[in-house]
Amino acid sequence: MSVPSQAQMLLPLLEVMATAGEHIRPGQCYELIADKLGVSAEERTKRVPNGASTVNAFERTVRWVQQRAKLLGLIERVKDGWSVTPEGKQRLTPAPARQPRVAFVTDRGMAIWGDAFDVPTILEAGSVRAIISSPPYPILRKKSYGGITDEKTYVDWLTRLIEGWLPTLKPDGSIVLNLGDAWRPGTPTLSTYIERLVIALEDRLGLHLCQRLAWENPSKLPAPAQWVNIERCRVKPSLEPVLWFSPSTRPYANNRSVLQPYSESMRKRIADGGEQLSVERPSGYALAQGAFAQDNGGAIPGNLIRAANTESNSRYIVDCKRHGLPVHPARFPAALPEFFVRLLSEVGDLIVDFFGGSGKTAEVAEALDRRWILVELYREFIEGAKLRFPNAT
């Protein structure tokens, strides 16, 4: 994604700063807002003329947005960085507590303005085939009073949240979570919160881990910049974990729904009648003569989903700008939810995203003739999501 305008960066900046803790240093802010908005590495490091020298264009834009936010009374300077004011924290409009409201509907789906803790209580028990969602990633950093935000707090929060979702699932339904790695502050090492979460969901809720998958985003930023770009002691993290859980050991799934086109060599092998001789591979696995002769309609995909996240001028972004709405900063490409909607559901099944964001999962479900429910806490984001559905009321 290219660098957004100052107006489009304001609300994501406030969200990043509010999530990061009591205050945030300028250098941390550059990294977090770039990662949140999916700014390309090229745009993140681009320098432009500034008098007799040059300046980093992205960082200059962030500083301008911070100055604008300061003049509006949304943030304030503290001794070693910036802090969001109470007025700034209210800039996004959260749903009233325990009062979920229908925001808009289509023939197949419904968007609900509400909290992910509150909405499950109004859904029909056993009605949901699959929950496909990307919860907010934890940000681990030192607080001004010492210590860090530990992963245990995050794991407890997410486990309690998912516990409330379970009654809405069909007995053979699925939960898919797109998560992100969290770096421990001040060191080039990762938090183990994902491993802790897997164990907590099994031990406390009895969920089964059906499969680990990964989303590869080749356009992902080389971050954290300190370890990847400056000290050069880590490689670019281009994978995000995607975990598939179910209360059942045999949830509904059909990999025939996600077959990929055969490679040229595979098509030739099928046309030639499969393996011509009985072959034993180095692994000891034996291929009988005629193996792979049948055309099954495509190849079974692996557990790596490759999809670039590079949209910079999509209809959603253009429409949000035209209506003066904030572009949701944490969007994923359609290929990610589409894979799981196809794999884990049939036409007419109900798909739910409890962190609806920009409405991408709902848009995919609508296109694939599934019923859907989108849940989003902030009114401004749900108004933006509505722009994906021209016929919504």
C-alpha positions in Angstrom: 0.0 0.0 0.0 1.2 3.5 -0.8 1.4 6.2 2.0 -2.2 7.3 2.8 -3.2 10.9 3.1 -2.9 12.8 6.4 -6.7 12.7 6.8 -6.8 8.9 6.2 -3.9 8.3 8.7 -5.4 10.2 11.6 -7.7 7.6 13.1 -5.3 4.6 12.5 -2.6 6.6 14.2 -4.9 7.2 17.3 -5.8 3.5 17.3 -2.1 2.4 17.2 -1.1 4.9 19.9 -4.0 3.9 22.2 -3.3 0.2 21.9 0.4 0.6 22.5 0.1 1.7 26.1 0.3 4.9 28.1 2.7 6.6 25.7 4.7 5.9 22.6 8.0 7.1 21.3 8.3 8.5 17.7 10.4 5.7 16.4 7.9 3.1 17.7 5.1 5.0 16.2 6.7 4.9 12.7 7.0 1.1 12.8 3.6 0.4 14.2 1.6 2.7 11.9 3.5 1.5 8.8 2.8 -2.1 9.7 -0.8 -1.3 10.6 -1.5 0.4 7.3 0.5 -2.1 5.2 2.8 0.6 3.8 5.2 -0.9 1.3 8.9 -1.1 2.2 9.7 1.2 -0.7 7.3 3.9 0.5 8.5 3.3 4.1 12.1 4.2 3.2 11.5 6.7 0.4 13.4 10.0 0.8 12.5 13.3 -0.8 14.3 16.6 -1.2 14.1 18.9 1.9 16.1 22.1 1.3 19.7 21.2 0.8 19.2 17.6 2.1 16.6 14.8 2.0 14.0 13.5 4.5 12.1 10.3 5.0 8.7 11.1 3.4 6.7 8.6 5.4 8.1 9.7 8.7 7.5 13.3 7.8 3.9 12.6 7.0 3.5 10.8 10.4 5.0 13.8 12.2 2.6 16.1 10.3 -0.4 13.9 11.3 0.9 14.0 15.0 1.1 17.8 14.8 -2.5 17.9 13.4 -3.7 15.6 16.1 -2.0 17.7 18.8 -3.7 20.9 17.5 -7.0 19.1 17.6 -6.4 18.1 21.2 -6.3 14.4 20.4 -2.8 13.7 21.6 -0.3 15.4 23.9 3.4 15.4 24.4 4.8 13.6 27.4 8.4 13.5 28.6 9.6 10.7 26.2 6.9 10.5 23.5 3.2 11.0 22.7 0.1 10.0 24.6 -3.5 9.9 23.4 -5.9 12.3 25.3 -9.3 11.2 26.5 -10.8 13.1 23.6 -8.6 11.2 21.2 -9.7 7.9 22.6 -13.3 8.9 21.9 -12.7 9.7 18.2 -13.9 6.3 17.1 -17.4 5.6 18.3 -17.7 2.2 20.1 -21.1 0.4 20.3 -23.0 0.9 23.5 -22.1 -1.8 26.1 -24.4 -4.9 25.9 -26.6 -3.2 23.3 -25.8 -4.8 19.9 -27.6 -3.1 17.0 -28.2 -4.1 13.4 -26.3 -1.7 11.2 -27.3 -2.9 7.7 -28.6 -6.0 6.0 -28.5 -7.7 2.6 -30.4 -10.7 1.2 -27.7 -13.0 2.6 -26.2 -11.2 5.6 -26.4 -8.8 8.5 -23.9 -6.4 10.0 -24.1 -5.8 13.7 -22.6 -2.8 15.5 -21.6 -4.4 18.8 -18.9 -5.9 21.0 -17.6 -9.4 20.2 -18.4 -10.4 23.8 -22.0 -9.2 23.6 -23.2 -10.4 20.1 -23.0 -14.2 20.6 -25.7 -14.0 23.3 -28.3 -12.9 20.7 -27.3 -15.5 18.0 -29.2 -18.8 17.6 -27.4 -21.7 19.3 -25.8 -24.1 16.9 -26.4 -22.0 13.8 -22.9 -21.1 12.7 -20.9 -23.3 10.4 -17.6 -21.3 10.6 -16.2 -18.4 12.5 -13.4 -16.8 10.4 -11.8 -13.8 12.1 -8.6 -11.9 12.8 -8.5 -10.7 16.4 -6.4 -7.6 17.3 -2.8 -8.7 17.6 -1.1 -8.1 21.0 1.4 -5.3 21.2 4.1 -6.1 23.8 6.0 -3.0 25.0 7.3 -1.5 28.2 4.9 0.7 30.1 6.0 4.0 31.7 5.7 2.4 35.2 7.9 -0.6 34.2 7.1 -4.2 33.3 5.5 -5.3 30.0 2.1 -6.2 28.8 2.5 -10.0 29.1 1.0 -12.5 26.7 -1.0 -14.2 29.5 -3.4 -11.3 29.7 -4.0 -11.5 26.0 -4.4 -15.3 26.0 -6.9 -15.0 28.9 -8.9 -12.3 27.1 -9.1 -14.2 23.8 -9.9 -17.5 25.5 -12.8 -16.0 27.4 -14.0 -14.4 24.2 -14.0 -17.7 22.2 -15.7 -19.4 25.1 -18.7 -17.2 24.4 -18.6 -18.0 20.7 -18.8 -21.8 21.2 -22.6 -22.1 21.8 -23.3 -20.5 18.4 -21.3 -23.1 16.5 -22.7 -26.3 14.9 -21.3 -29.4 16.5 -19.0 -29.9 13.5 -18.3 -26.2 13.0 -14.9 -24.5 12.8 -13.1 -21.5 14.2 -10.3 -20.0 12.1 -8.0 -17.4 13.7 -5.6 -15.2 11.7 -2.9 -14.2 14.2 0.3 -12.3 14.1 3.7 -12.7 15.8 4.5 -10.3 18.6 8.1 -9.3 19.2 9.3 -9.0 22.8 10.3 -5.4 23.5 14.0 -4.5 23.2 15.1 -7.9 21.9 15.0 -9.7 18.5 12.9 -12.5 20.0 9.3 -13.6 19.7 6.5 -13.9 22.2 5.1 -17.5 22.7 1.6 -16.2 23.1 0.3 -18.3 20.1 1.6 -21.5 21.6 0.1 -20.5 25.0 -3.2 -19.8 23.2 -3.3 -23.2 21.5 -2.8 -25.0 24.8 -5.4 -22.8 26.6 -8.0 -23.4 24.0 -7.4 -27.2 24.3 -7.1 -27.4 28.1 -9.8 -24.9 29.0 -12.4 -25.1 26.2 -11.7 -28.6 24.8 -11.1 -27.4 21.3 -9.1 -29.5 18.9 -6.4 -28.0 16.7 -7.4 -29.3 13.3 -4.5 -27.8 11.3 -1.9 -25.1 11.3 -1.8 -23.0 8.2 0.1 -19.9 7.3 -0.6 -16.8 5.1 2.4 -15.7 3.2 2.2 -12.0 2.3 5.2 -11.3 0.1 4.6 -7.6 0.3 4.8 -7.5 4.1 7.2 -4.9 5.6 10.7 -5.9 6.8 9.8 -5.3 10.4 10.8 -4.7 13.2 13.1 -2.3 11.4 15.6 -2.3 14.2 16.4 -6.1 13.8 15.7 -6.5 10.1 16.9 -3.3 8.4 19.3 -1.7 10.9 21.1 -4.5 12.8 20.4 -7.0 10.0 20.1 -9.9 12.5 16.7 -11.2 11.5 14.9 -11.9 8.2 11.7 -10.3 7.0 8.7 -12.0 8.6 6.4 -12.6 5.7 4.2 -15.4 7.3 1.2 -15.0 9.6 -0.1 -18.0 11.5 -3.7 -19.2 10.7 -5.0 -21.7 13.2 -8.1 -23.9 12.5 -9.9 -25.2 15.6 -13.1 -27.2 16.2 -15.1 -28.7 19.1 -15.2 -31.8 16.9 -12.4 -34.1 15.8 -14.2 -34.4 12.5 -15.5 -30.9 11.6 -17.1 -30.4 8.2 -14.4 -29.8 5.6 -14.1 -30.6 1.9 -10.7 -30.0 0.2 -12.3 -30.7 -3.2 -13.7 -27.1 -2.8 -10.2 -25.6 -2.8 -8.4 -27.6 -5.5 -5.7 -25.8 -7.4 -5.0 -26.0 -11.1 -2.6 -28.8 -12.0 1.0 -27.9 -13.0 2.1 -28.4 -16.6 4.1 -31.4 -15.7 1.2 -33.0 -13.8 -1.2 -32.5 -16.7 1.4 -34.2 -18.9 1.7 -37.1 -16.5 -2.1 -37.6 -16.4 -2.2 -37.5 -20.2 0.6 -40.1 -20.4 -1.3 -42.5 -18.1 0.5 -41.7 -14.9 3.7 -43.3 -13.7 5.1 -45.6 -16.3 7.2 -47.7 -14.0 7.0 -48.8 -10.4 9.2 -46.3 -8.5 10.4 -46.1 -5.0 11.2 -42.6 -3.8 14.1 -41.7 -1.4 11.6 -41.5 1.4 10.7 -45.2 0.9 7.3 -44.3 -0.5 6.5 -46.6 -3.5 4.6 -45.3 -6.5 2.9 -48.1 -8.4 2.8 -48.1 -12.2 -0.2 -46.0 -13.4 -0.2 -43.8 -10.2 -1.5 -40.3 -10.8 -3.3 -41.2 -13.9 -6.7 -40.0 -12.8 -7.7 -36.4 -13.3 -9.4 -35.3 -10.0 -10.1 -31.8 -11.2 -7.1 -30.2 -9.6 -4.3 -30.5 -7.0 -4.9 -30.6 -3.3 -3.4 -27.4 -1.9 -0.8 -27.2 0.8 -1.2 -25.3 4.1 0.6 -22.2 2.8 -1.8 -19.5 1.4 0.1 -17.1 -0.8 -1.7 -13.7 -1.2 -0.2 -10.3 -1.5 -1.8 -7.5 0.6 -1.0 -4.6 -1.6 -4.3 -2.8 -2.4 -3.9 0.9 -2.6 -6.7 2.2 -4.7 -9.5 -0.4 -4.3 -13.2 0.5 -4.5 -13.4 0.2 -0.7 -10.6 2.7 -0.2 -11.9 5.1 -2.8 -15.4 5.0 -1.4 -14.2 5.5 2.2 -12.3 8.6 1.1 -15.3 9.9 -0.9 -17.6 9.6 2.2 -15.0 10.9 4.7 -14.7 7.6 6.5 -11.6 6.1 8.0 -10.1 3.2 6.0 -9.8 0.2 8.3 -6.0 -0.2 8.9 -6.0 -4.0 9.3 -7.3 -5.5 6.1 -6.4 -8.8 4.5 -6.8 -9.9 0.8 -10.0 -11.8 -0.3 -8.0 -14.9 -1.0 -7.5 -15.6 2.7 -11.1 -15.8 3.9 -12.2 -17.2 0.5 -10.0 -20.3 1.1 -11.7 -21.1 4.4 -15.2 -20.2 3.3 -14.9 -22.7 0.5 -13.1 -25.4 2.6 -15.3 -25.3 5.7 -18.8 -24.5 4.5 -21.4 -25.2 1.8 -23.7 -22.9 0.0 -26.3 -21.5 2.4 -24.2 -22.0 5.5 -23.7 -19.2 8.0 -20.3 -17.6 8.3 -19.5 -15.1 11.2 -16.6 -12.7 11.6 -16.7 -11.2 15.2 -14.0 -8.7 14.2 -15.5 -7.6 10.9 -13.3 -4.6 10.3 -13.6 -3.5 6.7 -16.1 -6.3 5.9 -13.9 -8.4 3.6 -15.0 -11.8 5.0 -18.6 -10.8 4.7 -18.1 -9.6 1.1 -16.5 -13.0 0.2 -19.3 -14.9 1.9 -21.9 -12.9 0.0 -20.1 -13.6 -3.3 -20.0 -17.3 -2.5 -23.7 -17.5 -1.7 -23.2 -18.1 2.1 -25.2 -16.4 4.8 -23.1 -14.1 7.0 -22.9 -12.0 10.1 -20.3 -9.2 10.5 -19.7 -7.8 13.9 -17.7 -4.6 14.4 -17.2 -2.5 17.5 -16.7 0.9 15.9 -19.5 2.7 14.0 -17.1 4.4 11.6 -15.6 1.1 10.4 -19.0 -0.5 10.0 -20.2 2.4 7.9 -17.1 1.9 5.7 -17.9 -1.8 5.4 -21.4 -1.0 4.2 -19.9 0.6 1.1 -18.9 -3.0 -0.1 -22.6 -3.8 -0.4 -24.3 -1.3 -2.8 -27.7 -3.0 -2.2 -27.5 -3.0 1.6 -30.3 -1.4 3.6 
